[in-house]
């Protein structure tokens, strides 16, 4: 008498979240979240199904990003502070007194 092995179930949650700077003092947050319940017999099968969900998630994220930016007529801007490197450099005196409290 052979016993039929019962399939196992898992709930897989994955998400991608990214914040884009689209203008000065303006950002756009894009979040794609997937939650799937899968049935599996072996770890290998579970891993493959998880990889498939990741592929779907990434494709969805890329397509959604493209559509949102096209619809809003926006583009991603690089965020940086003007002259940040100059203001962040320490002077020789500051480096020598780094371990002292004044």
Biotite code that builds the C-alpha atoms (Angstrom):
import biotite.structure as struc

atoms = struc.array([
    struc.Atom([0.000, 0.000, 0.000], chain_id="A", res_id=1, res_name="UNK", atom_name="CA", element="C"),
    struc.Atom([1.557, 3.257, -1.097], chain_id="A", res_id=2, res_name="UNK", atom_name="CA", element="C"),
    struc.Atom([0.818, 6.470, 0.658], chain_id="A", res_id=3, res_name="UNK", atom_name="CA", element="C"),
    struc.Atom([0.373, 9.545, -1.465], chain_id="A", res_id=4, res_name="UNK", atom_name="CA", element="C"),
    struc.Atom([2.600, 12.331, -0.256], chain_id="A", res_id=5, res_name="UNK", atom_name="CA", element="C"),
    struc.Atom([0.649, 15.450, 0.647], chain_id="A", res_id=6, res_name="UNK", atom_name="CA", element="C"),
    struc.Atom([1.823, 18.635, -1.015], chain_id="A", res_id=7, res_name="UNK", atom_name="CA", element="C"),
    struc.Atom([3.218, 21.298, 1.243], chain_id="A", res_id=8, res_name="UNK", atom_name="CA", element="C"),
    struc.Atom([2.064, 24.896, 1.135], chain_id="A", res_id=9, res_name="UNK", atom_name="CA", element="C"),
    struc.Atom([4.030, 28.084, 1.571], chain_id="A", res_id=10, res_name="UNK", atom_name="CA", element="C"),
    struc.Atom([3.122, 31.724, 1.520], chain_id="A", res_id=11, res_name="UNK", atom_name="CA", element="C"),
    struc.Atom([5.720, 33.848, -0.277], chain_id="A", res_id=12, res_name="UNK", atom_name="CA", element="C"),
    struc.Atom([5.807, 37.616, 0.091], chain_id="A", res_id=13, res_name="UNK", atom_name="CA", element="C"),
    struc.Atom([8.156, 39.741, -1.984], chain_id="A", res_id=14, res_name="UNK", atom_name="CA", element="C"),
    struc.Atom([8.298, 43.437, -2.680], chain_id="A", res_id=15, res_name="UNK", atom_name="CA", element="C"),
    struc.Atom([10.366, 46.041, -4.461], chain_id="A", res_id=16, res_name="UNK", atom_name="CA", element="C"),
    struc.Atom([10.346, 49.629, -3.239], chain_id="A", res_id=17, res_name="UNK", atom_name="CA", element="C"),
    struc.Atom([12.196, 52.531, -4.775], chain_id="A", res_id=18, res_name="UNK", atom_name="CA", element="C"),
    struc.Atom([12.059, 56.275, -4.279], chain_id="A", res_id=19, res_name="UNK", atom_name="CA", element="C"),
    struc.Atom([12.889, 58.439, -7.283], chain_id="A", res_id=20, res_name="UNK", atom_name="CA", element="C"),
    struc.Atom([13.845, 62.115, -7.182], chain_id="A", res_id=21, res_name="UNK", atom_name="CA", element="C"),
    struc.Atom([11.864, 63.728, -9.979], chain_id="A", res_id=22, res_name="UNK", atom_name="CA", element="C"),
    struc.Atom([12.381, 67.399, -9.138], chain_id="A", res_id=23, res_name="UNK", atom_name="CA", element="C"),
    struc.Atom([13.842, 69.543, -6.401], chain_id="A", res_id=24, res_name="UNK", atom_name="CA", element="C"),
    struc.Atom([11.929, 68.755, -3.181], chain_id="A", res_id=25, res_name="UNK", atom_name="CA", element="C"),
    struc.Atom([9.756, 66.258, -5.055], chain_id="A", res_id=26, res_name="UNK", atom_name="CA", element="C"),
    struc.Atom([9.994, 62.483, -5.053], chain_id="A", res_id=27, res_name="UNK", atom_name="CA", element="C"),
    struc.Atom([7.988, 59.575, -6.367], chain_id="A", res_id=28, res_name="UNK", atom_name="CA", element="C"),
    struc.Atom([7.735, 56.292, -4.484], chain_id="A", res_id=29, res_name="UNK", atom_name="CA", element="C"),
    struc.Atom([7.082, 53.149, -6.478], chain_id="A", res_id=30, res_name="UNK", atom_name="CA", element="C"),
    struc.Atom([6.170, 49.964, -4.590], chain_id="A", res_id=31, res_name="UNK", atom_name="CA", element="C"),
    struc.Atom([5.260, 46.596, -6.069], chain_id="A", res_id=32, res_name="UNK", atom_name="CA", element="C"),
    struc.Atom([4.234, 43.903, -3.606], chain_id="A", res_id=33, res_name="UNK", atom_name="CA", element="C"),
    struc.Atom([3.424, 40.265, -4.346], chain_id="A", res_id=34, res_name="UNK", atom_name="CA", element="C"),
    struc.Atom([1.977, 37.718, -1.969], chain_id="A", res_id=35, res_name="UNK", atom_name="CA", element="C"),
    struc.Atom([1.468, 34.219, -3.337], chain_id="A", res_id=36, res_name="UNK", atom_name="CA", element="C"),
    struc.Atom([0.535, 30.865, -1.869], chain_id="A", res_id=37, res_name="UNK", atom_name="CA", element="C"),
    struc.Atom([2.279, 27.945, -3.528], chain_id="A", res_id=38, res_name="UNK", atom_name="CA", element="C"),
    struc.Atom([2.053, 24.162, -3.353], chain_id="A", res_id=39, res_name="UNK", atom_name="CA", element="C"),
    struc.Atom([5.268, 22.154, -3.594], chain_id="A", res_id=40, res_name="UNK", atom_name="CA", element="C"),
    struc.Atom([6.682, 18.670, -3.144], chain_id="A", res_id=41, res_name="UNK", atom_name="CA", element="C"),
    struc.Atom([10.427, 19.287, -3.050], chain_id="A", res_id=42, res_name="UNK", atom_name="CA", element="C"),
    struc.Atom([12.684, 22.134, -1.983], chain_id="A", res_id=43, res_name="UNK", atom_name="CA", element="C"),
    struc.Atom([13.884, 22.432, -5.563], chain_id="A", res_id=44, res_name="UNK", atom_name="CA", element="C"),
    struc.Atom([10.309, 22.923, -6.771], chain_id="A", res_id=45, res_name="UNK", atom_name="CA", element="C"),
    struc.Atom([9.712, 25.528, -4.047], chain_id="A", res_id=46, res_name="UNK", atom_name="CA", element="C"),
    struc.Atom([12.857, 27.428, -5.019], chain_id="A", res_id=47, res_name="UNK", atom_name="CA", element="C"),
    struc.Atom([11.874, 27.405, -8.681], chain_id="A", res_id=48, res_name="UNK", atom_name="CA", element="C"),
    struc.Atom([8.408, 28.739, -7.898], chain_id="A", res_id=49, res_name="UNK", atom_name="CA", element="C"),
    struc.Atom([9.953, 31.445, -5.730], chain_id="A", res_id=50, res_name="UNK", atom_name="CA", element="C"),
    struc.Atom([12.309, 32.410, -8.594], chain_id="A", res_id=51, res_name="UNK", atom_name="CA", element="C"),
    struc.Atom([9.326, 32.588, -10.935], chain_id="A", res_id=52, res_name="UNK", atom_name="CA", element="C"),
    struc.Atom([7.567, 34.971, -8.547], chain_id="A", res_id=53, res_name="UNK", atom_name="CA", element="C"),
    struc.Atom([10.715, 37.115, -8.407], chain_id="A", res_id=54, res_name="UNK", atom_name="CA", element="C"),
    struc.Atom([10.819, 37.269, -12.210], chain_id="A", res_id=55, res_name="UNK", atom_name="CA", element="C"),
    struc.Atom([7.162, 38.317, -12.346], chain_id="A", res_id=56, res_name="UNK", atom_name="CA", element="C"),
    struc.Atom([7.748, 40.930, -9.658], chain_id="A", res_id=57, res_name="UNK", atom_name="CA", element="C"),
    struc.Atom([10.750, 42.454, -11.436], chain_id="A", res_id=58, res_name="UNK", atom_name="CA", element="C"),
    struc.Atom([9.005, 42.497, -14.820], chain_id="A", res_id=59, res_name="UNK", atom_name="CA", element="C"),
    struc.Atom([5.975, 44.138, -13.221], chain_id="A", res_id=60, res_name="UNK", atom_name="CA", element="C"),
    struc.Atom([8.190, 46.705, -11.487], chain_id="A", res_id=61, res_name="UNK", atom_name="CA", element="C"),
    struc.Atom([10.035, 47.618, -14.702], chain_id="A", res_id=62, res_name="UNK", atom_name="CA", element="C"),
    struc.Atom([6.825, 47.922, -16.716], chain_id="A", res_id=63, res_name="UNK", atom_name="CA", element="C"),
    struc.Atom([5.044, 49.900, -14.000], chain_id="A", res_id=64, res_name="UNK", atom_name="CA", element="C"),
    struc.Atom([8.010, 52.260, -13.639], chain_id="A", res_id=65, res_name="UNK", atom_name="CA", element="C"),
    struc.Atom([8.085, 52.870, -17.382], chain_id="A", res_id=66, res_name="UNK", atom_name="CA", element="C"),
    struc.Atom([4.322, 53.483, -17.584], chain_id="A", res_id=67, res_name="UNK", atom_name="CA", element="C"),
    struc.Atom([4.270, 55.785, -14.542], chain_id="A", res_id=68, res_name="UNK", atom_name="CA", element="C"),
    struc.Atom([7.177, 57.902, -15.764], chain_id="A", res_id=69, res_name="UNK", atom_name="CA", element="C"),
    struc.Atom([5.686, 58.145, -19.256], chain_id="A", res_id=70, res_name="UNK", atom_name="CA", element="C"),
    struc.Atom([2.222, 59.041, -17.936], chain_id="A", res_id=71, res_name="UNK", atom_name="CA", element="C"),
    struc.Atom([3.583, 61.700, -15.577], chain_id="A", res_id=72, res_name="UNK", atom_name="CA", element="C"),
    struc.Atom([6.118, 62.895, -18.147], chain_id="A", res_id=73, res_name="UNK", atom_name="CA", element="C"),
    struc.Atom([8.866, 62.609, -15.544], chain_id="A", res_id=74, res_name="UNK", atom_name="CA", element="C"),
    struc.Atom([12.425, 61.404, -15.491], chain_id="A", res_id=75, res_name="UNK", atom_name="CA", element="C"),
    struc.Atom([14.683, 60.394, -12.661], chain_id="A", res_id=76, res_name="UNK", atom_name="CA", element="C"),
    struc.Atom([17.019, 63.117, -11.433], chain_id="A", res_id=77, res_name="UNK", atom_name="CA", element="C"),
    struc.Atom([20.296, 62.453, -9.677], chain_id="A", res_id=78, res_name="UNK", atom_name="CA", element="C"),
    struc.Atom([20.239, 63.721, -6.112], chain_id="A", res_id=79, res_name="UNK", atom_name="CA", element="C"),
    struc.Atom([23.348, 65.481, -4.869], chain_id="A", res_id=80, res_name="UNK", atom_name="CA", element="C"),
    struc.Atom([24.355, 68.487, -2.834], chain_id="A", res_id=81, res_name="UNK", atom_name="CA", element="C"),
    struc.Atom([26.230, 71.260, -4.594], chain_id="A", res_id=82, res_name="UNK", atom_name="CA", element="C"),
    struc.Atom([29.760, 71.558, -3.288], chain_id="A", res_id=83, res_name="UNK", atom_name="CA", element="C"),
    struc.Atom([29.107, 68.787, -0.760], chain_id="A", res_id=84, res_name="UNK", atom_name="CA", element="C"),
    struc.Atom([32.589, 67.360, -1.095], chain_id="A", res_id=85, res_name="UNK", atom_name="CA", element="C"),
    struc.Atom([34.235, 70.731, -0.440], chain_id="A", res_id=86, res_name="UNK", atom_name="CA", element="C"),
    struc.Atom([32.226, 71.313, 2.727], chain_id="A", res_id=87, res_name="UNK", atom_name="CA", element="C"),
    struc.Atom([32.849, 67.763, 3.975], chain_id="A", res_id=88, res_name="UNK", atom_name="CA", element="C"),
    struc.Atom([36.661, 67.925, 3.820], chain_id="A", res_id=89, res_name="UNK", atom_name="CA", element="C"),
    struc.Atom([38.318, 68.240, 7.204], chain_id="A", res_id=90, res_name="UNK", atom_name="CA", element="C"),
    struc.Atom([41.155, 70.672, 7.803], chain_id="A", res_id=91, res_name="UNK", atom_name="CA", element="C"),
    struc.Atom([44.508, 69.587, 9.219], chain_id="A", res_id=92, res_name="UNK", atom_name="CA", element="C"),
    struc.Atom([43.602, 71.108, 12.617], chain_id="A", res_id=93, res_name="UNK", atom_name="CA", element="C"),
    struc.Atom([40.269, 69.260, 12.692], chain_id="A", res_id=94, res_name="UNK", atom_name="CA", element="C"),
    struc.Atom([42.005, 65.967, 11.931], chain_id="A", res_id=95, res_name="UNK", atom_name="CA", element="C"),
    struc.Atom([44.609, 66.483, 14.667], chain_id="A", res_id=96, res_name="UNK", atom_name="CA", element="C"),
    struc.Atom([41.917, 67.312, 17.257], chain_id="A", res_id=97, res_name="UNK", atom_name="CA", element="C"),
    struc.Atom([39.551, 64.598, 16.145], chain_id="A", res_id=98, res_name="UNK", atom_name="CA", element="C"),
    struc.Atom([39.851, 62.577, 19.352], chain_id="A", res_id=99, res_name="UNK", atom_name="CA", element="C"),
    struc.Atom([39.536, 65.514, 21.724], chain_id="A", res_id=100, res_name="UNK", atom_name="CA", element="C"),
    struc.Atom([36.359, 67.035, 23.095], chain_id="A", res_id=101, res_name="UNK", atom_name="CA", element="C"),
    struc.Atom([36.172, 70.801, 22.923], chain_id="A", res_id=102, res_name="UNK", atom_name="CA", element="C"),
])
